[in-house]
Amino acid sequence: MAGSSFTNSIKTTDVITVLYMVITAMYMLVFGGLSELFVIPMLIRLLVVLFVWAVIYLQRTWNNNWINFIHLFYPILMLSYFMEKRR
């Protein structure tokens, strides 16, 4: 399936974004412990992974300029939110 359109529409930034979400979720599971505040960050990470999948799927089915724009710039916006410095 090396030539399938699905694998052709996956960008390196998609892989990095999903890996970042999975690694930080695993870090939270191992070192954070379960608490009430645990659910919201995990839910956000799940929604981000689903959003990445949706963008890849939409670009594969409706390849237009708006979807290409979202596919190029969503990693910058999302990762800047997750990497902001907390005081």
Secondary structure, DSSP 8 states (H G I E B T S, - for coil): -TT-HHHHT--HHHHHHHHHHHHHHHHIIIII---GGGHHHHHHHHHHHHHHHHHHHHHHHS--HHHHHHHHHHHHHHHHHHT----
